Amino acid sequence: MIPTALTKIRWLRMIEVKNCIKNHNCKCAEHLRRIILKIPINDKDESLIELQIQAKERIYNKCFDRNKL
């Protein structure tokens, strides 16, 4: 598999997701990482994945803000 620009961007987005400070096994961060790394099959699938990423980012941001020190 030859990496494309999109897969490189998604990989960089994935490694920027941090676990909560209080919770080292943050489920919200793990779910967001898995969705970011999904490989779209077509344009419809790509737009669906982006919607899922936006929804999970909101949940992740709430979790991350709540669990800060």
N, CA and C of each residue as an Amber inpcrd file, in Angstrom:
protein
   207
   0.8400000  -1.1770000   0.0000000   0.0000000   0.0000000   0.0000000
   0.8860000   1.2400000   0.0000000   0.6600000   2.1000000  -0.9550000
   1.4110000   3.3410000  -1.0610000   0.6400000   4.4290000  -0.3170000
   1.2700000   5.0960000   0.6430000   0.5490000   6.1300000   1.3880000
   0.2620000   7.3420000   0.5150000  -0.9470000   7.8290000   0.6330000
  -1.3370000   9.0320000  -0.1000000  -1.2770000  10.2200000   0.8520000
  -1.5010000  11.3940000   0.3140000  -1.4900000  12.5980000   1.1450000
  -2.5860000  12.5180000   2.2070000  -3.7430000  11.9750000   1.8360000
  -4.8520000  11.8790000   2.7870000  -4.5150000  10.9460000   3.9510000
  -3.8730000   9.8150000   3.6650000  -3.5360000   8.8930000   4.7500000
  -2.4700000   9.4940000   5.6640000  -1.5530000  10.2610000   5.1050000
  -0.5390000  10.9180000   5.9330000  -1.1750000  11.9690000   6.8350000
  -2.1220000  12.7250000   6.3010000  -2.8150000  13.7470000   7.0930000
  -3.6260000  13.0910000   8.1960000  -4.3220000  12.0100000   7.8700000
  -5.0940000  11.2990000   8.8900000  -4.1820000  10.7350000   9.9740000
  -3.0090000  10.2280000   9.5990000  -2.0740000   9.6960000  10.5850000
  -1.6100000  10.8070000  11.5180000  -1.3020000  11.9720000  10.9690000
  -0.8750000  13.0940000  11.8100000  -1.9940000  13.5460000  12.7330000
  -3.2410000  13.5400000  12.2440000  -4.3810000  13.8770000  13.1010000
  -4.5210000  12.8640000  14.2330000  -4.2710000  11.5960000  13.9270000
  -4.4250000  10.5440000  14.9180000  -3.3950000  10.6690000  16.0280000
  -2.1490000  10.9940000  15.6780000  -1.1230000  11.0480000  16.7200000
  -1.2460000  12.3100000  17.5750000  -2.0450000  13.2820000  17.1530000
  -2.2750000  14.4840000  17.9640000  -3.3070000  14.2580000  19.0650000
  -4.0820000  13.1920000  18.9710000  -5.1020000  12.8980000  19.9820000
  -4.4070000  12.3780000  21.2290000  -4.6460000  13.0470000  22.3460000
  -4.0050000  12.6740000  23.6030000  -5.0110000  12.0260000  24.5350000
  -4.5220000  11.1660000  25.4040000  -5.3630000  10.5930000  26.4520000
  -5.6130000  11.6450000  27.5220000  -6.6660000  11.4460000  28.2890000
  -6.9460000  12.3300000  29.4130000  -5.8270000  12.1970000  30.4390000
  -5.5940000  13.2490000  31.1840000  -4.5240000  13.2340000  32.1700000
  -4.8470000  12.2770000  33.3110000  -6.0940000  12.2860000  33.7670000
  -6.4790000  11.4200000  34.8780000  -6.7070000   9.9770000  34.4420000
  -7.1160000   9.7840000  33.1910000  -7.4800000   8.4490000  32.7100000
  -6.5200000   8.0500000  31.5940000  -5.6070000   7.1160000  31.8700000
  -4.6220000   6.7200000  30.8700000  -5.2090000   5.8240000  29.7920000
  -6.3270000   5.1870000  30.0570000  -7.0100000   4.3550000  29.0720000
  -8.3040000   5.0520000  28.6460000  -8.1790000   6.2220000  28.0770000
  -9.3320000   7.0410000  27.7100000 -10.0760000   6.4200000  26.5230000
 -11.3070000   6.0090000  26.7500000 -12.0970000   5.3850000  25.6930000
 -12.4750000   6.3890000  24.6100000 -12.7260000   7.6220000  24.9980000
 -13.0920000   8.6480000  24.0140000 -11.9500000   8.8800000  23.0180000
 -10.7270000   8.9610000  23.5260000  -9.5680000   9.1610000  22.6560000
  -9.3550000   7.9460000  21.7550000  -9.5390000   6.7640000  22.2930000
  -9.3420000   5.5450000  21.5060000 -10.3630000   5.4410000  20.3770000
 -11.6340000   5.7580000  20.6550000 -12.6600000   5.7200000  19.6110000
 -12.3650000   6.7510000  18.5220000 -11.9270000   7.9300000  18.9270000
 -11.6040000   8.9720000  17.9480000 -10.4320000   8.5430000  17.0730000
  -9.4150000   7.9430000  17.6640000  -8.2670000   7.4740000  16.8720000
  -8.6860000   6.4250000  15.8470000  -9.5440000   5.5100000  16.2580000
  -9.9830000   4.4520000  15.3360000 -10.7880000   5.0040000  14.1680000
 -11.6290000   5.9860000  14.4450000 -12.4260000   6.5630000  13.3630000
 -11.5420000   7.3700000  12.4170000 -10.5700000   8.0850000  12.9620000
  -9.6770000   8.8770000  12.1070000  -8.9050000   7.9700000  11.1610000
  -8.5360000   6.7800000  11.5980000  -7.7240000   5.8870000  10.7650000
  -8.5300000   5.0520000   9.7750000  -9.8570000   5.1870000   9.7860000
 -10.6560000   4.4590000   8.8010000 -10.2920000   4.9210000   7.3950000
 -10.1990000   3.9800000   6.4880000  -9.8840000   4.2990000   5.0930000
 -11.1890000   4.3100000   4.3010000 -11.5380000   5.4560000   3.7050000
 -12.7910000   5.5330000   2.9550000 -12.7210000   4.7640000   1.6360000
 -13.8650000   4.1770000   1.2630000 -13.9410000   3.4140000   0.0230000
 -14.2980000   4.3270000  -1.1450000 -15.2250000   5.2560000  -0.8980000
 -15.6430000   6.1830000  -1.9430000 -15.9310000   7.5460000  -1.3030000
 -16.4550000   8.4920000  -2.0960000 -16.6970000   9.8470000  -1.5960000
 -17.7790000   9.8850000  -0.5270000 -18.8220000   9.0790000  -0.6880000
 -19.8910000   9.0460000   0.3120000 -19.3670000   8.5320000   1.6460000
 -18.5520000   7.5030000   1.5820000 -17.9640000   6.9330000   2.7900000
 -17.0430000   7.9450000   3.4700000 -16.3150000   8.7130000   2.6670000
 -15.4220000   9.7250000   3.2210000 -16.1990000  10.8230000   3.9480000
 -17.3160000  11.2550000   3.3730000 -18.1220000  12.2810000   4.0400000
 -18.7670000  11.7300000   5.3120000 -19.1640000  10.4600000   5.2970000
 -19.7190000   9.8320000   6.4930000 -18.6650000   9.7400000   7.5960000
 -17.4500000   9.3790000   7.2360000 -16.3660000   9.2950000   8.2110000
 -16.0740000  10.6710000   8.7980000 -16.0900000  11.7070000   7.9760000
 -15.8480000  13.0640000   8.4870000 -16.9290000  13.4890000   9.4750000
 -18.1750000  13.1120000   9.2180000 -19.2540000  13.4150000  10.1620000
 -19.0530000  12.6660000  11.4820000 -18.6330000  11.4140000  11.3800000
 -18.3540000  10.6360000  12.5830000 -17.1910000  11.2280000  13.3660000
 -16.1660000  11.7000000  12.6640000 -15.0160000  12.3120000  13.3210000
 -15.4450000  13.5730000  14.0650000 -16.2770000  14.3990000  13.4360000
 -16.7350000  15.6200000  14.0880000 -17.5390000  15.3120000  15.3460000
 -18.3980000  14.3070000  15.2790000 -19.2020000  13.9330000  16.4410000
 -18.3070000  13.4060000  17.5680000 -17.3560000  12.5470000  17.2300000
 -16.4610000  11.9890000  18.2470000 -15.5120000  13.0520000  18.8070000
 -15.1330000  14.0540000  17.9880000 -14.2740000  15.1240000  18.4870000
 -14.9880000  15.9430000  19.5500000 -16.2890000  16.1790000  19.3620000
 -17.0500000  16.9100000  20.3780000 -17.0840000  16.1200000  21.6890000
 -17.3290000  14.8220000  21.5890000 -17.3550000  13.9750000  22.7950000
 -15.9700000  13.9450000  23.4390000 -14.9400000  13.8140000  22.6250000
 -13.5580000  13.7750000  23.1310000 -13.1960000  15.0910000  23.8200000
 -13.5580000  16.2240000  23.2240000 -13.2280000  17.5250000  23.8230000
 -13.9150000  17.7090000  25.1720000 -15.1670000  17.2760000  25.2770000
 -15.8720000  17.3570000  26.5620000 -15.1820000  16.4780000  27.5990000
 -14.8210000  15.2760000  27.2150000 -14.1500000  14.3330000  28.1240000
 -12.7890000  14.8840000  28.5330000 -12.0400000  15.4040000  27.5820000
 -10.7020000  15.9210000  27.8630000 -10.7720000  17.1320000  28.7910000
 -11.7260000  18.0410000  28.5510000 -11.8640000  19.2240000  29.4030000
 -12.3150000  18.8500000  30.8150000 -13.1910000  17.8530000  30.9140000
 -13.6930000  17.4200000  32.2110000 -12.6100000  16.7580000  33.0560000
 -11.6740000  16.0650000  32.4010000 -10.6680000  15.2860000  33.1440000
  -9.3070000  15.9750000  33.2390000  -9.2600000  17.2630000  32.9870000
  -8.0060000  17.9960000  33.1830000  -7.7170000  18.1360000  34.6710000
  -6.4730000  18.3490000  34.9900000  -6.1110000  18.5820000  36.3890000
  -6.3640000  20.0120000  36.7770000
